[in-house]
Amino acid sequence: MSILVVGGGFAGITACIELAELSRGLGPDSAALNVTLVDCKSYFEWQPSKLRCLIEPNHAWYTCIPIQHIVTQLAHSKIVFRVEIDRVVELDELQKVAVLGSGKRLVFDQCILATGSQFHEPITPGAAAFAGAANAHGIAERVAEYAGWRRRIESASHVVIVGAGFVGVELTAEIAHAFPEKRISLVASDDRVLPRMPRRASRLAQQWMLEKKVSILFSTRLEVDPLSRPALDGQPMRLKVSGSDQVIECDEAFWCLGGSPAIEYTTALRRNNAKILQTTNAMELILCTPEGTCTRLPHIFAVGDAAQLASKSHPGEYMAYMAESQAKVVAMNAFSHIHSSANAGSANVSKRRTVQFPRDMPGVRRFRASDELPLLQVVSLGPRCAIVRLDWLVFSGPLAALVKWAIEALSVHGYRHPWSMVRRIFYWLELATMLVVNLLARVDALVPFKP
């Protein structure tokens, strides 16, 4: 029995943790489960803290965890983990074989695709992280990369951030807090910042940035133009505004325009199954059922940013906690499928039903009025302030920053020590949050809240 997990981010690591927990219940006569985890990097990184690490590079020593450290703790008599520091270049679903960049071929019974998204640097590590060689890009290299970006920010007199979503606003706030004397411009294509959050959140973020003397250019788009080039020999970078002759000169520019699903290895899937992908918002995603299986391919699962679920909770929102929840569902279904197949001839095998996301997530049916998870969004405005959105409730200030810190501390500790009580505490806090939000929603139905 073998399961291949492609991707060592939130979804991939969570799937491994869930598989390790499920395999503990295997009987003494059951064969051990073999799990192979493939990732380009040798470490797991807690992504919501990436922007803080650009200003405080040494913080990455805390938020980055060696993958081998995690799987070593997960291994027991009924599960065997193997880690391949490489990238999948092709996936043959008919032969059930994954081909790595090194040419190595991995045979699997079930496959979980959890490759996430690719972003512009420095959100995504540089090209060295995707070389595929063992230990080519470790935590030390990531810290050095962050330190290099901090030096570039520190030496720039004018920094431009393109994109006013979660990443753009948070990066702007980190730079403005660390370097209050620096000239910073935020380019927003919409008429407000944080367009995917309620207007109250947009007003709070805009007010904070104006107090820090950040220049915000609303309803502005930049062209990819020959004028746009890296700053060299003291010469400024020139960014041309779309639809006008205006040119913005700066020393450093960050492109925070969202990511694209990392599914370039699906060449064989495209060739053999024309309906395996679906185009959504100009991005190709792997079309999946609520159980997480790829359409027409019951032995291949997709989760996280790369997956387009038939009934997705909060369509268009790609949050880490949603990827973790999907990964738990996918791991349960993959384990159930492979366990049932391995014991098909046994009369003692109990029938296992599949579970669906988000309907069958713990607490959803009991505490939620609808079959969806609460929508939690947190945007840091420096280390001492943040904005938290929990469904319709929005609040900001030091309390919101404390919420962000608590989420980071509990989550990172849970990944670093997957069998610790902290992970259980985090689970019960999630259920408590669903209960509180549901109660607040019922109160709001009686006395409507005006943001």
FIBAZA-178598 format. One line per field, with one value per residue (C-alpha): x, y, z; residue number from 1; residue in three letters. Coordinates in Angstrom, 2 decimals. Example, Ala and Ser with C-alpha at 12.3 -4.5 7.8 and 13.67 -1.06 7.14 Angstrom:
<pts>
u	12.30 13.67
v	-4.50 -1.06
w	7.80 7.14
n	1 2
res	ALA SER
</pts>
This chain:
<pts>
u	0.00 1.65 0.52 2.41 2.05 3.27 3.96 5.26 3.16 0.15 -1.95 0.82 2.15 -1.38 -2.23 0.85 -0.09 -3.64 -2.40 -0.06 -2.94 -5.31 -2.74 -2.42 -5.78 -4.61 -4.82 -1.76 -2.19 -2.39 0.59 2.35 1.40 4.20 4.01 6.41 6.48 7.98 8.91 11.49 12.56 13.87 11.73 8.13 7.53 4.64 3.66 1.66 4.93 6.90 6.42 7.57 10.70 11.57 12.09 13.23 15.15 16.07 12.36 12.51 14.53 11.32 8.75 10.71 10.78 12.81 10.42 12.55 12.10 8.31 8.03 10.53 8.13 5.15 6.66 5.53 5.12 2.18 3.48 6.79 7.71 10.20 11.10 12.27 13.78 12.92 10.12 7.55 7.88 5.23 2.41 1.15 -2.21 -2.71 0.52 0.35 3.88 5.36 8.56 10.92 13.31 16.23 14.63 13.57 10.18 7.85 5.07 1.97 -1.48 -2.97 -1.66 -2.40 -1.55 -0.89 1.52 -0.03 0.69 3.72 4.19 6.66 9.87 10.43 7.08 8.20 11.87 14.27 15.10 17.68 14.85 13.51 16.78 15.70 19.05 18.99 19.55 19.95 17.77 17.58 16.54 19.95 19.60 16.08 17.27 20.11 17.59 15.42 18.50 19.37 15.89 16.04 19.30 17.67 14.69 16.96 19.05 16.06 14.81 11.51 9.73 6.69 4.32 2.07 -1.17 -3.32 -4.61 -3.61 0.05 0.49 -1.06 0.82 4.16 3.53 2.77 5.89 8.15 6.37 6.70 10.37 11.46 9.15 11.35 11.17 9.02 6.49 3.88 1.09 -0.50 -4.13 -6.06 -9.35 -10.90 -9.89 -7.33 -8.21 -11.06 -11.83 -12.58 -15.49 -15.22 -14.68 -11.42 -10.42 -11.01 -9.00 -6.05 -6.14 -6.27 -3.27 -1.20 -2.06 -0.90 2.40 2.54 2.18 1.13 -1.79 -2.55 -6.13 -7.57 -4.09 -2.53 1.05 2.15 4.85 7.06 10.71 11.03 10.40 13.81 15.80 17.62 21.27 24.26 22.15 19.67 15.99 13.52 10.81 7.23 4.77 1.15 -1.33 -3.38 -1.24 2.23 2.91 6.05 6.78 10.46 11.57 14.56 12.70 9.37 7.44 4.74 1.98 -0.59 -1.51 -0.17 -0.83 -1.45 1.71 0.32 2.84 3.42 -0.10 0.96 -0.10 -3.33 -4.14 -3.33 -5.29 -8.18 -9.39 -11.90 -9.47 -8.84 -11.19 -10.39 -11.46 -10.52 -8.00 -6.29 -6.31 -7.29 -7.69 -11.41 -12.33 -15.34 -16.26 -14.38 -11.22 -10.81 -10.01 -12.88 -12.75 -9.61 -10.62 -7.01 -5.75 -6.68 -6.07 -6.18 -5.48 -4.78 -4.50 -7.96 -11.29 -13.88 -17.36 -18.81 -16.12 -16.48 -16.11 -15.18 -12.19 -10.72 -7.53 -6.60 -4.12 -6.71 -9.00 -6.14 -5.52 -9.21 -9.35 -6.16 -7.75 -10.75 -8.52 -6.26 -9.26 -10.69 -7.34 -6.68 -10.19 -9.85 -6.44 -7.33 -10.53 -8.68 -5.95 -8.53 -11.14 -11.21 -11.52 -14.93 -13.92 -13.38 -15.94 -17.36 -15.90 -17.82 -16.16 -16.32 -16.86 -15.44 -16.67 -19.89 -18.29 -15.65 -15.90 -18.21 -19.64 -22.95 -23.30 -22.24 -22.82 -26.09 -24.72 -22.31 -19.22 -16.29 -16.08 -14.21 -11.17 -8.86 -5.98 -3.85 -0.92 -0.17 3.27 4.00 1.64 -1.49 -3.63 -7.08 -9.14 -12.21 -14.31 -17.29 -19.04 -17.17 -14.19 -11.90 -8.38 -5.69 -3.37 -6.01 -6.08 -2.26 -2.43 -4.81 -2.30 0.54 -1.48 -2.40 1.26 2.54 0.00 0.20 4.01 4.29 1.69 3.71 7.01 5.55 2.60 1.75 1.75 -1.32 -0.97 -2.31 -5.33 -5.85 -5.76 -8.43 -10.75 -10.20 -11.39 -14.59 -15.08 -14.64 -17.37 -19.71 -19.02 -19.42 -22.69 -24.02 -22.96 -24.66 -27.90 -27.64 -26.91 -30.07 -32.08 -30.09 -28.28 -24.70 -23.77 -20.05
v	0.00 3.22 6.84 9.60 13.13 15.86 19.10 19.85 22.89 23.20 20.65 18.12 18.04 17.97 15.00 13.16 13.88 12.64 9.48 8.76 9.12 6.96 4.19 3.82 2.07 -0.66 -4.18 -6.32 -8.31 -5.24 -4.27 -1.00 2.04 3.51 7.28 9.19 12.98 14.94 18.62 20.91 22.23 20.36 22.40 23.37 27.12 28.71 31.00 33.75 34.91 35.26 39.03 39.46 37.47 40.01 42.54 40.10 37.37 35.39 34.82 32.22 29.94 29.65 29.47 27.00 23.36 20.56 18.13 15.19 16.33 16.23 12.83 11.24 12.01 10.71 7.32 4.28 0.53 0.91 3.71 4.31 7.76 8.60 12.15 13.01 16.50 16.90 18.05 16.07 16.80 14.39 12.36 9.32 8.47 5.39 3.68 5.24 6.57 9.97 11.05 13.31 15.92 13.58 10.92 8.76 7.05 6.61 4.02 4.66 3.29 6.64 10.13 13.40 16.56 19.42 21.62 24.98 28.14 29.93 33.64 36.32 36.54 36.96 35.37 32.22 31.25 31.96 29.60 27.76 26.30 24.44 22.95 19.56 18.50 17.12 19.83 22.42 24.87 24.52 26.82 28.53 29.43 30.75 32.94 34.27 35.00 37.00 38.87 39.83 41.21 43.20 44.81 45.75 47.30 49.10 50.65 51.78 55.33 54.67 51.31 50.49 47.64 46.60 45.03 46.03 42.63 40.72 40.35 43.87 45.59 43.43 43.95 47.70 47.75 45.75 48.12 51.25 50.09 49.10 52.10 55.04 57.50 55.56 56.68 53.93 53.79 51.21 50.65 49.45 48.41 48.77 51.84 50.55 48.36 44.81 44.47 40.89 42.06 44.18 47.93 48.47 46.49 48.56 51.80 50.60 49.54 52.74 54.91 53.08 53.49 57.16 57.75 56.14 58.51 55.73 57.00 54.96 55.08 53.88 52.49 52.30 49.55 49.21 47.97 45.42 47.82 47.97 50.86 48.39 47.05 46.37 49.30 49.18 51.37 53.79 54.29 54.09 51.48 52.97 51.64 52.88 53.51 51.84 54.20 57.28 58.68 58.69 56.85 55.91 55.86 53.75 51.84 48.62 47.15 44.16 42.48 41.21 40.20 36.76 33.37 30.72 27.03 24.94 22.21 22.21 18.48 17.64 17.23 13.58 14.40 17.01 14.60 11.62 13.41 16.53 17.30 17.02 20.79 23.71 27.35 29.65 33.34 32.82 30.02 26.31 24.21 20.46 19.71 17.67 16.18 17.17 14.02 15.49 12.95 14.16 13.87 10.43 9.49 7.97 7.18 10.77 13.48 17.23 19.70 23.35 26.05 23.60 22.09 23.36 21.60 21.02 22.59 24.75 26.63 30.36 30.12 32.22 32.26 30.24 30.20 27.98 26.65 25.69 23.79 21.99 21.06 19.80 17.79 16.01 15.01 13.87 11.86 10.11 9.21 8.08 5.94 4.47 3.65 2.02 0.13 -1.22 -2.26 -4.04 -6.00 -6.51 -10.27 -10.13 -10.66 -8.73 -5.42 -2.86 -0.66 2.83 5.76 8.68 12.16 15.45 18.94 21.08 19.34 16.59 18.69 18.45 21.10 22.28 20.43 21.03 24.65 26.14 27.24 26.32 23.66 25.84 26.79 30.20 32.71 33.84 36.48 38.12 40.96 42.19 45.91 45.61 43.58 45.51 45.93 43.75 43.42 40.29 39.33 36.45 36.04 39.44 40.53 42.87 44.30 45.71 46.89 45.15 42.49 41.48 41.36 39.08 36.78 36.56 35.83 33.10 31.44 31.43 30.13 27.30 26.32 26.30 24.32 21.87 21.23 21.03 18.58 16.86 14.55 17.30 18.48 21.90 20.50 19.14 22.51 24.20 21.75 22.54 26.27 25.83 24.18 26.91 29.55 27.94 27.94 31.61 32.75 30.85 32.47 35.92 35.27 34.43 37.63 39.61 38.18 39.74 42.97 43.68 44.87 48.03 48.10
w	0.00 -1.13 -1.19 -2.97 -1.56 -3.92 -2.05 1.43 2.29 4.58 2.70 2.05 5.62 7.08 4.85 6.14 9.76 9.17 7.42 10.35 12.79 10.74 10.26 14.02 13.92 11.54 12.88 13.68 10.46 8.22 6.10 6.84 4.79 2.67 2.17 -0.09 0.22 -2.68 -2.40 -3.97 -0.58 2.43 4.82 5.55 5.86 7.75 4.91 6.69 8.30 5.06 4.91 8.51 7.62 4.91 7.70 10.40 8.48 11.60 12.28 9.49 11.78 13.82 11.02 8.84 9.95 8.31 6.62 7.74 11.36 10.95 9.25 11.65 14.50 12.51 11.63 13.62 13.08 10.69 8.48 6.73 5.40 2.69 1.63 -1.89 -2.28 -5.93 -8.21 -10.14 -13.86 -15.11 -13.62 -15.51 -13.97 -16.16 -15.11 -11.62 -11.95 -11.09 -12.84 -10.87 -12.22 -11.52 -13.73 -10.80 -11.16 -8.19 -8.37 -6.24 -5.47 -4.44 -5.14 -3.31 -5.26 -2.84 -4.78 -3.87 -5.85 -7.24 -6.51 -7.47 -5.49 -2.59 -1.59 -3.41 -2.91 -5.75 -8.61 -6.47 -4.40 -7.43 -8.66 -7.33 -5.89 -2.36 0.26 -2.52 -0.65 3.11 5.93 6.02 2.33 2.92 5.82 3.66 0.90 3.31 4.57 1.00 0.38 3.63 2.50 -0.80 0.99 3.44 0.67 -1.42 -1.00 -2.82 -2.70 -4.86 -3.99 -6.88 -5.67 -2.68 -1.63 1.50 0.53 -0.84 2.18 4.69 2.92 2.77 6.49 7.40 5.45 6.73 10.35 10.07 7.97 8.82 6.91 3.64 0.72 -0.06 -2.82 -2.97 -6.40 -6.18 -9.28 -7.36 -5.75 -2.30 -0.62 0.50 -2.04 -0.89 2.65 3.95 3.40 7.11 6.84 3.81 5.72 8.72 6.56 4.52 7.65 9.16 5.99 5.58 9.15 8.12 5.10 2.54 -0.89 -2.28 -6.02 -6.49 -9.75 -11.24 -13.32 -14.50 -17.89 -18.55 -20.45 -21.59 -19.15 -16.33 -15.45 -12.29 -10.76 -11.87 -11.01 -9.03 -11.88 -10.80 -11.96 -14.20 -14.12 -16.74 -15.75 -18.09 -20.26 -19.62 -20.08 -16.34 -15.23 -11.62 -10.69 -7.76 -6.41 -5.61 -6.70 -5.36 -7.45 -5.16 -7.76 -6.49 -7.45 -10.06 -9.23 -9.57 -11.81 -14.65 -14.08 -15.34 -18.99 -19.08 -17.26 -19.90 -22.72 -21.42 -19.70 -21.46 -18.71 -15.80 -15.69 -15.38 -16.12 -13.27 -13.11 -15.96 -13.97 -14.71 -11.70 -11.23 -11.17 -8.08 -6.35 -2.75 -1.68 -3.21 -6.02 -9.51 -11.93 -13.62 -11.63 -8.26 -7.27 -7.66 -5.17 -5.33 -2.48 -1.75 -4.33 -7.23 -6.69 -7.97 -5.83 -7.22 -4.05 -2.50 0.77 0.02 -3.70 -4.66 -1.14 -0.68 3.00 4.81 7.25 4.35 2.69 6.00 6.31 2.72 3.32 6.28 4.14 1.27 3.60 5.16 1.75 0.33 3.40 3.27 -0.42 -0.17 3.01 1.46 -1.72 0.24 2.25 -0.46 0.09 3.86 5.43 8.54 6.80 7.90 5.18 5.30 3.92 2.21 3.69 1.91 2.26 3.91 4.91 7.00 8.73 12.56 13.93 10.60 10.85 14.58 14.87 11.42 9.84 6.39 5.14 5.07 7.27 8.94 6.78 8.76 7.28 9.16 7.77 9.86 9.95 11.47 14.61 16.92 14.82 12.56 11.02 11.66 9.67 11.01 8.69 9.00 12.16 11.60 14.29 14.43 16.80 19.30 20.07 16.40 16.39 19.43 17.53 14.65 17.08 18.84 15.54 14.48 17.82 18.08 14.42 14.16 17.40 16.09 12.93 14.79 17.34 15.58 18.49 21.13 23.04 21.40 18.13 20.02 21.71 18.30 17.09 20.02 19.48 15.89 17.11 19.73 17.02 14.91 17.92 18.75 15.14 14.83 18.02 16.80 13.47 15.27 17.32 14.16 12.57 15.42 15.77 12.46 12.85 10.92 10.01
n	1 2 3 4 5 6 7 8 9 10 11 12 13 14 15 16 17 18 19 20 21 22 23 24 25 26 27 28 29 30 31 32 33 34 35 36 37 38 39 40 41 42 43 44 45 46 47 48 49 50 51 52 53 54 55 56 57 58 59 60 61 62 63 64 65 66 67 68 69 70 71 72 73 74 75 76 77 78 79 80 81 82 83 84 85 86 87 88 89 90 91 92 93 94 95 96 97 98 99 100 101 102 103 104 105 106 107 108 109 110 111 112 113 114 115 116 117 118 119 120 121 122 123 124 125 126 127 128 129 130 131 132 133 134 135 136 137 138 139 140 141 142 143 144 145 146 147 148 149 150 151 152 153 154 155 156 157 158 159 160 161 162 163 164 165 166 167 168 169 170 171 172 173 174 175 176 177 178 179 180 181 182 183 184 185 186 187 188 189 190 191 192 193 194 195 196 197 198 199 200 201 202 203 204 205 206 207 208 209 210 211 212 213 214 215 216 217 218 219 220 221 222 223 224 225 226 227 228 229 230 231 232 233 234 235 236 237 238 239 240 241 242 243 244 245 246 247 248 249 250 251 252 253 254 255 256 257 258 259 260 261 262 263 264 265 266 267 268 269 270 271 272 273 274 275 276 277 278 279 280 281 282 283 284 285 286 287 288 289 290 291 292 293 294 295 296 297 298 299 300 301 302 303 304 305 306 307 308 309 310 311 312 313 314 315 316 317 318 319 320 321 322 323 324 325 326 327 328 329 330 331 332 333 334 335 336 337 338 339 340 341 342 343 344 345 346 347 348 349 350 351 352 353 354 355 356 357 358 359 360 361 362 363 364 365 366 367 368 369 370 371 372 373 374 375 376 377 378 379 380 381 382 383 384 385 386 387 388 389 390 391 392 393 394 395 396 397 398 399 400 401 402 403 404 405 406 407 408 409 410 411 412 413 414 415 416 417 418 419 420 421 422 423 424 425 426 427 428 429 430 431 432 433 434 435 436 437 438 439 440 441 442 443 444 445 446 447 448 449 450 451
res	MET SER ILE LEU VAL VAL GLY GLY GLY PHE ALA GLY ILE THR ALA CYS ILE GLU LEU ALA GLU LEU SER ARG GLY LEU GLY PRO ASP SER ALA ALA LEU ASN VAL THR LEU VAL ASP CYS LYS SER TYR PHE GLU TRP GLN PRO SER LYS LEU ARG CYS LEU ILE GLU PRO ASN HIS ALA TRP TYR THR CYS ILE PRO ILE GLN HIS ILE VAL THR GLN LEU ALA HIS SER LYS ILE VAL PHE ARG VAL GLU ILE ASP ARG VAL VAL GLU LEU ASP GLU LEU GLN LYS VAL ALA VAL LEU GLY SER GLY LYS ARG LEU VAL PHE ASP GLN CYS ILE LEU ALA THR GLY SER GLN PHE HIS GLU PRO ILE THR PRO GLY ALA ALA ALA PHE ALA GLY ALA ALA ASN ALA HIS GLY ILE ALA GLU ARG VAL ALA GLU TYR ALA GLY TRP ARG ARG ARG ILE GLU SER ALA SER HIS VAL VAL ILE VAL GLY ALA GLY PHE VAL GLY VAL GLU LEU THR ALA GLU ILE ALA HIS ALA PHE PRO GLU LYS ARG ILE SER LEU VAL ALA SER ASP ASP ARG VAL LEU PRO ARG MET PRO ARG ARG ALA SER ARG LEU ALA GLN GLN TRP MET LEU GLU LYS LYS VAL SER ILE LEU PHE SER THR ARG LEU GLU VAL ASP PRO LEU SER ARG PRO ALA LEU ASP GLY GLN PRO MET ARG LEU LYS VAL SER GLY SER ASP GLN VAL ILE GLU CYS ASP GLU ALA PHE TRP CYS LEU GLY GLY SER PRO ALA ILE GLU TYR THR THR ALA LEU ARG ARG ASN ASN ALA LYS ILE LEU GLN THR THR ASN ALA MET GLU LEU ILE LEU CYS THR PRO GLU GLY THR CYS THR ARG LEU PRO HIS ILE PHE ALA VAL GLY ASP ALA ALA GLN LEU ALA SER LYS SER HIS PRO GLY GLU TYR MET ALA TYR MET ALA GLU SER GLN ALA LYS VAL VAL ALA MET ASN ALA PHE SER HIS ILE HIS SER SER ALA ASN ALA GLY SER ALA ASN VAL SER LYS ARG ARG THR VAL GLN PHE PRO ARG ASP MET PRO GLY VAL ARG ARG PHE ARG ALA SER ASP GLU LEU PRO LEU LEU GLN VAL VAL SER LEU GLY PRO ARG CYS ALA ILE VAL ARG LEU ASP TRP LEU VAL PHE SER GLY PRO LEU ALA ALA LEU VAL LYS TRP ALA ILE GLU ALA LEU SER VAL HIS GLY TYR ARG HIS PRO TRP SER MET VAL ARG ARG ILE PHE TYR TRP LEU GLU LEU ALA THR MET LEU VAL VAL ASN LEU LEU ALA ARG VAL ASP ALA LEU VAL PRO PHE LYS PRO
</pts>
